[in-house]
Amino acid sequence: MAVASRDVEQARVEAERVFARKILEQAGYGEGFNTTLAYRDVTRWYLPNAEATAAAIQAYLQAVGITAEVIVY
């Protein structure tokens, strides 16, 4: 049962990527674009590991063609 659940989740994630790329194409960003993702290197109770969160967001953006440079301030 867990394998089927994982397959469903992977299919959902891929469908969301396809949809995001379609929206970017409609907006004129079919080739993607570059941006900056900045975060403060401060531990917060609601964000205990800002670096890992920024890296995850960067990976999600890259999956749909958006290149994000991560900077710390």
ABEGO torsion letter per residue (X at the ends): XAAAAAAAAAAAAAAAAAAAAAAAAAAGAAAEBBBBBBBBBBBBAABABAAAAAAAAAAAAAAAGBBBBBBBX
